[in-house]
Amino acid sequence: MSKSVRGILALGLVVFVAACAQQEEEYVVVDPQPITTEPVYTGKYK
């Protein structure tokens, strides 16, 4: 085989291995908002 064919095959192999590599998943954590807020006790008639 010529050097150019070997080079193209080697490059194709590298691209194939990189494409099939395990993809790392990205996790996004979002803090949940409270559904309701508790009423604040301010006294009997305030």
PyMOL Python script that loads the backbone (N, CA, C, O; Angstrom):
from pymol import cmd

cmd.read_pdbstr("""\
ATOM      1  N   MET A   1       0.844  -1.190   0.000  1.00  0.00           N
ATOM      2  CA  MET A   1       0.000   0.000   0.000  1.00  0.00           C
ATOM      3  C   MET A   1       0.879   1.240   0.000  1.00  0.00           C
ATOM      4  O   MET A   1       1.993   1.239   0.523  1.00  0.00           O
ATOM      5  N   SER A   2       0.363   2.266  -0.584  1.00  0.00           N
ATOM      6  CA  SER A   2       1.132   3.501  -0.598  1.00  0.00           C
ATOM      7  C   SER A   2       0.979   4.227   0.740  1.00  0.00           C
ATOM      8  O   SER A   2       0.085   3.920   1.528  1.00  0.00           O
ATOM      9  N   LYS A   3       1.854   5.177   0.978  1.00  0.00           N
ATOM     10  CA  LYS A   3       1.835   5.907   2.247  1.00  0.00           C
ATOM     11  C   LYS A   3       0.569   6.743   2.395  1.00  0.00           C
ATOM     12  O   LYS A   3       0.062   6.903   3.505  1.00  0.00           O
ATOM     13  N   SER A   4       0.058   7.271   1.302  1.00  0.00           N
ATOM     14  CA  SER A   4      -1.146   8.102   1.400  1.00  0.00           C
ATOM     15  C   SER A   4      -2.365   7.261   1.783  1.00  0.00           C
ATOM     16  O   SER A   4      -3.216   7.714   2.549  1.00  0.00           O
ATOM     17  N   VAL A   5      -2.452   6.036   1.250  1.00  0.00           N
ATOM     18  CA  VAL A   5      -3.577   5.155   1.593  1.00  0.00           C
ATOM     19  C   VAL A   5      -3.482   4.751   3.062  1.00  0.00           C
ATOM     20  O   VAL A   5      -4.493   4.725   3.764  1.00  0.00           O
ATOM     21  N   ARG A   6      -2.278   4.437   3.530  1.00  0.00           N
ATOM     22  CA  ARG A   6      -2.103   4.093   4.939  1.00  0.00           C
ATOM     23  C   ARG A   6      -2.464   5.281   5.831  1.00  0.00           C
ATOM     24  O   ARG A   6      -3.094   5.113   6.875  1.00  0.00           O
ATOM     25  N   GLY A   7      -2.070   6.454   5.421  1.00  0.00           N
ATOM     26  CA  GLY A   7      -2.383   7.657   6.208  1.00  0.00           C
ATOM     27  C   GLY A   7      -3.877   7.900   6.290  1.00  0.00           C
ATOM     28  O   GLY A   7      -4.402   8.249   7.348  1.00  0.00           O
ATOM     29  N   ILE A   8      -4.561   7.715   5.168  1.00  0.00           N
ATOM     30  CA  ILE A   8      -6.012   7.911   5.151  1.00  0.00           C
ATOM     31  C   ILE A   8      -6.701   6.859   6.017  1.00  0.00           C
ATOM     32  O   ILE A   8      -7.638   7.176   6.751  1.00  0.00           O
ATOM     33  N   LEU A   9      -6.240   5.604   5.936  1.00  0.00           N
ATOM     34  CA  LEU A   9      -6.824   4.550   6.770  1.00  0.00           C
ATOM     35  C   LEU A   9      -6.572   4.815   8.253  1.00  0.00           C
ATOM     36  O   LEU A   9      -7.461   4.610   9.080  1.00  0.00           O
ATOM     37  N   ALA A  10      -5.376   5.266   8.591  1.00  0.00           N
ATOM     38  CA  ALA A  10      -5.062   5.567   9.991  1.00  0.00           C
ATOM     39  C   ALA A  10      -5.921   6.718  10.499  1.00  0.00           C
ATOM     40  O   ALA A  10      -6.429   6.672  11.619  1.00  0.00           O
ATOM     41  N   LEU A  11      -6.081   7.738   9.684  1.00  0.00           N
ATOM     42  CA  LEU A  11      -6.918   8.875  10.070  1.00  0.00           C
ATOM     43  C   LEU A  11      -8.373   8.447  10.233  1.00  0.00           C
ATOM     44  O   LEU A  11      -9.049   8.876  11.169  1.00  0.00           O
ATOM     45  N   GLY A  12      -8.850   7.607   9.328  1.00  0.00           N
ATOM     46  CA  GLY A  12     -10.217   7.098   9.434  1.00  0.00           C
ATOM     47  C   GLY A  12     -10.421   6.277  10.694  1.00  0.00           C
ATOM     48  O   GLY A  12     -11.473   6.360  11.327  1.00  0.00           O
ATOM     49  N   LEU A  13      -9.413   5.478  11.068  1.00  0.00           N
ATOM     50  CA  LEU A  13      -9.500   4.683  12.295  1.00  0.00           C
ATOM     51  C   LEU A  13      -9.552   5.583  13.525  1.00  0.00           C
ATOM     52  O   LEU A  13     -10.322   5.327  14.451  1.00  0.00           O
ATOM     53  N   VAL A  14      -8.745   6.623  13.537  1.00  0.00           N
ATOM     54  CA  VAL A  14      -8.750   7.558  14.666  1.00  0.00           C
ATOM     55  C   VAL A  14     -10.101   8.252  14.780  1.00  0.00           C
ATOM     56  O   VAL A  14     -10.628   8.401  15.882  1.00  0.00           O
ATOM     57  N   VAL A  15     -10.661   8.673  13.664  1.00  0.00           N
ATOM     58  CA  VAL A  15     -11.969   9.335  13.673  1.00  0.00           C
ATOM     59  C   VAL A  15     -13.047   8.370  14.147  1.00  0.00           C
ATOM     60  O   VAL A  15     -13.933   8.761  14.906  1.00  0.00           O
ATOM     61  N   PHE A  16     -12.983   7.115  13.709  1.00  0.00           N
ATOM     62  CA  PHE A  16     -13.973   6.111  14.112  1.00  0.00           C
ATOM     63  C   PHE A  16     -13.914   5.853  15.614  1.00  0.00           C
ATOM     64  O   PHE A  16     -14.949   5.785  16.277  1.00  0.00           O
ATOM     65  N   VAL A  17     -12.708   5.710  16.148  1.00  0.00           N
ATOM     66  CA  VAL A  17     -12.557   5.457  17.587  1.00  0.00           C
ATOM     67  C   VAL A  17     -13.036   6.663  18.390  1.00  0.00           C
ATOM     68  O   VAL A  17     -13.673   6.498  19.430  1.00  0.00           O
ATOM     69  N   ALA A  18     -12.739   7.865  17.921  1.00  0.00           N
ATOM     70  CA  ALA A  18     -13.180   9.063  18.637  1.00  0.00           C
ATOM     71  C   ALA A  18     -14.699   9.192  18.610  1.00  0.00           C
ATOM     72  O   ALA A  18     -15.298   9.636  19.590  1.00  0.00           O
ATOM     73  N   ALA A  19     -15.326   8.810  17.504  1.00  0.00           N
ATOM     74  CA  ALA A  19     -16.783   8.914  17.396  1.00  0.00           C
ATOM     75  C   ALA A  19     -17.477   7.876  18.263  1.00  0.00           C
ATOM     76  O   ALA A  19     -18.573   8.129  18.763  1.00  0.00           O
ATOM     77  N   CYS A  20     -16.868   6.723  18.452  1.00  0.00           N
ATOM     78  CA  CYS A  20     -17.485   5.648  19.239  1.00  0.00           C
ATOM     79  C   CYS A  20     -17.106   5.704  20.708  1.00  0.00           C
ATOM     80  O   CYS A  20     -17.536   4.851  21.485  1.00  0.00           O
ATOM     81  N   ALA A  21     -16.317   6.682  21.103  1.00  0.00           N
ATOM     82  CA  ALA A  21     -15.897   6.772  22.500  1.00  0.00           C
ATOM     83  C   ALA A  21     -17.102   7.047  23.388  1.00  0.00           C
ATOM     84  O   ALA A  21     -18.107   7.601  22.941  1.00  0.00           O
ATOM     85  N   GLN A  22     -16.986   6.653  24.652  1.00  0.00           N
ATOM     86  CA  GLN A  22     -18.079   6.848  25.610  1.00  0.00           C
ATOM     87  C   GLN A  22     -18.285   8.344  25.831  1.00  0.00           C
ATOM     88  O   GLN A  22     -17.362   9.062  26.215  1.00  0.00           O
ATOM     89  N   GLN A  23     -19.504   8.794  25.584  1.00  0.00           N
ATOM     90  CA  GLN A  23     -19.836  10.197  25.793  1.00  0.00           C
ATOM     91  C   GLN A  23     -20.140  10.412  27.274  1.00  0.00           C
ATOM     92  O   GLN A  23     -20.893   9.646  27.875  1.00  0.00           O
ATOM     93  N   GLU A  24     -19.556  11.452  27.855  1.00  0.00           N
ATOM     94  CA  GLU A  24     -19.796  11.751  29.262  1.00  0.00           C
ATOM     95  C   GLU A  24     -21.044  12.615  29.371  1.00  0.00           C
ATOM     96  O   GLU A  24     -21.146  13.666  28.738  1.00  0.00           O
ATOM     97  N   GLU A  25     -21.992  12.155  30.186  1.00  0.00           N
ATOM     98  CA  GLU A  25     -23.239  12.894  30.335  1.00  0.00           C
ATOM     99  C   GLU A  25     -23.041  14.044  31.310  1.00  0.00           C
ATOM    100  O   GLU A  25     -22.297  13.935  32.285  1.00  0.00           O
ATOM    101  N   GLU A  26     -23.721  15.146  31.026  1.00  0.00           N
ATOM    102  CA  GLU A  26     -23.636  16.318  31.881  1.00  0.00           C
ATOM    103  C   GLU A  26     -24.892  16.384  32.735  1.00  0.00           C
ATOM    104  O   GLU A  26     -26.010  16.364  32.218  1.00  0.00           O
ATOM    105  N   TYR A  27     -24.698  16.462  34.046  1.00  0.00           N
ATOM    106  CA  TYR A  27     -25.829  16.515  34.967  1.00  0.00           C
ATOM    107  C   TYR A  27     -26.023  17.952  35.441  1.00  0.00           C
ATOM    108  O   TYR A  27     -25.074  18.623  35.846  1.00  0.00           O
ATOM    109  N   VAL A  28     -27.273  18.408  35.383  1.00  0.00           N
ATOM    110  CA  VAL A  28     -27.609  19.748  35.845  1.00  0.00           C
ATOM    111  C   VAL A  28     -28.581  19.595  37.001  1.00  0.00           C
ATOM    112  O   VAL A  28     -29.639  18.983  36.853  1.00  0.00           O
ATOM    113  N   VAL A  29     -28.223  20.153  38.154  1.00  0.00           N
ATOM    114  CA  VAL A  29     -29.068  20.066  39.342  1.00  0.00           C
ATOM    115  C   VAL A  29     -29.705  21.428  39.565  1.00  0.00           C
ATOM    116  O   VAL A  29     -29.015  22.442  39.672  1.00  0.00           O
ATOM    117  N   VAL A  30     -31.037  21.435  39.632  1.00  0.00           N
ATOM    118  CA  VAL A  30     -31.773  22.678  39.838  1.00  0.00           C
ATOM    119  C   VAL A  30     -32.470  22.576  41.186  1.00  0.00           C
ATOM    120  O   VAL A  30     -33.152  21.589  41.462  1.00  0.00           O
ATOM    121  N   ASP A  31     -32.302  23.593  42.028  1.00  0.00           N
ATOM    122  CA  ASP A  31     -32.977  23.599  43.322  1.00  0.00           C
ATOM    123  C   ASP A  31     -34.467  23.817  43.115  1.00  0.00           C
ATOM    124  O   ASP A  31     -34.859  24.767  42.437  1.00  0.00           O
ATOM    125  N   PRO A  32     -35.315  22.947  43.690  1.00  0.00           N
ATOM    126  CA  PRO A  32     -36.759  23.122  43.522  1.00  0.00           C
ATOM    127  C   PRO A  32     -37.270  24.321  44.317  1.00  0.00           C
ATOM    128  O   PRO A  32     -36.795  24.593  45.420  1.00  0.00           O
ATOM    129  N   GLN A  33     -38.226  25.023  43.756  1.00  0.00           N
ATOM    130  CA  GLN A  33     -38.848  26.155  44.427  1.00  0.00           C
ATOM    131  C   GLN A  33     -39.906  25.637  45.389  1.00  0.00           C
ATOM    132  O   GLN A  33     -40.559  24.636  45.093  1.00  0.00           O
ATOM    133  N   PRO A  34     -40.094  26.289  46.534  1.00  0.00           N
ATOM    134  CA  PRO A  34     -41.144  25.844  47.451  1.00  0.00           C
ATOM    135  C   PRO A  34     -42.518  26.059  46.824  1.00  0.00           C
ATOM    136  O   PRO A  34     -42.755  27.052  46.137  1.00  0.00           O
ATOM    137  N   ILE A  35     -43.414  25.115  47.073  1.00  0.00           N
ATOM    138  CA  ILE A  35     -44.753  25.202  46.490  1.00  0.00           C
ATOM    139  C   ILE A  35     -45.539  26.326  47.147  1.00  0.00           C
ATOM    140  O   ILE A  35     -46.131  27.157  46.458  1.00  0.00           O
ATOM    141  N   THR A  36     -45.548  26.359  48.466  1.00  0.00           N
ATOM    142  CA  THR A  36     -46.218  27.441  49.204  1.00  0.00           C
ATOM    143  C   THR A  36     -45.299  27.885  50.324  1.00  0.00           C
ATOM    144  O   THR A  36     -44.424  27.137  50.759  1.00  0.00           O
ATOM    145  N   THR A  37     -45.503  29.102  50.785  1.00  0.00           N
ATOM    146  CA  THR A  37     -44.730  29.598  51.915  1.00  0.00           C
ATOM    147  C   THR A  37     -45.602  29.558  53.155  1.00  0.00           C
ATOM    148  O   THR A  37     -46.813  29.763  53.086  1.00  0.00           O
ATOM    149  N   GLU A  38     -44.979  29.294  54.274  1.00  0.00           N
ATOM    150  CA  GLU A  38     -45.711  29.240  55.536  1.00  0.00           C
ATOM    151  C   GLU A  38     -46.034  30.659  55.995  1.00  0.00           C
ATOM    152  O   GLU A  38     -45.187  31.546  55.890  1.00  0.00           O
ATOM    153  N   PRO A  39     -47.252  30.887  56.504  1.00  0.00           N
ATOM    154  CA  PRO A  39     -47.578  32.224  57.025  1.00  0.00           C
ATOM    155  C   PRO A  39     -46.784  32.505  58.300  1.00  0.00           C
ATOM    156  O   PRO A  39     -46.535  31.609  59.106  1.00  0.00           O
ATOM    157  N   VAL A  40     -46.399  33.754  58.459  1.00  0.00           N
ATOM    158  CA  VAL A  40     -45.611  34.155  59.622  1.00  0.00           C
ATOM    159  C   VAL A  40     -46.570  34.606  60.714  1.00  0.00           C
ATOM    160  O   VAL A  40     -47.454  35.427  60.468  1.00  0.00           O
ATOM    161  N   TYR A  41     -46.399  34.077  61.907  1.00  0.00           N
ATOM    162  CA  TYR A  41     -47.249  34.450  63.041  1.00  0.00           C
ATOM    163  C   TYR A  41     -46.769  35.785  63.589  1.00  0.00           C
ATOM    164  O   TYR A  41     -45.623  35.901  64.024  1.00  0.00           O
ATOM    165  N   THR A  42     -47.637  36.794  63.571  1.00  0.00           N
ATOM    166  CA  THR A  42     -47.270  38.134  64.036  1.00  0.00           C
ATOM    167  C   THR A  42     -48.045  38.537  65.281  1.00  0.00           C
ATOM    168  O   THR A  42     -47.938  39.685  65.712  1.00  0.00           O
ATOM    169  N   GLY A  43     -48.785  37.679  65.847  1.00  0.00           N
ATOM    170  CA  GLY A  43     -49.593  38.024  67.020  1.00  0.00           C
ATOM    171  C   GLY A  43     -51.056  37.858  66.674  1.00  0.00           C
ATOM    172  O   GLY A  43     -51.405  37.544  65.536  1.00  0.00           O
ATOM    173  N   LYS A  44     -51.918  38.073  67.671  1.00  0.00           N
ATOM    174  CA  LYS A  44     -53.329  37.807  67.455  1.00  0.00           C
ATOM    175  C   LYS A  44     -53.977  38.826  66.524  1.00  0.00           C
ATOM    176  O   LYS A  44     -54.705  38.440  65.609  1.00  0.00           O
ATOM    177  N   TYR A  45     -53.726  40.143  66.738  1.00  0.00           N
ATOM    178  CA  TYR A  45     -54.437  41.169  65.954  1.00  0.00           C
ATOM    179  C   TYR A  45     -53.492  42.079  65.180  1.00  0.00           C
ATOM    180  O   TYR A  45     -53.877  43.201  64.852  1.00  0.00           O
ATOM    181  N   LYS A  46     -52.323  41.662  64.886  1.00  0.00           N
ATOM    182  CA  LYS A  46     -51.413  42.531  64.134  1.00  0.00           C
ATOM    183  C   LYS A  46     -51.631  42.411  62.660  1.00  0.00           C
ATOM    184  O   LYS A  46     -50.949  43.074  61.879  1.00  0.00           O
TER     185      LYS A  46
END
""", "prot")
cmd.dss("prot")
cmd.show_as("cartoon", "prot")
cmd.util.cbc("prot")
cmd.orient("prot")
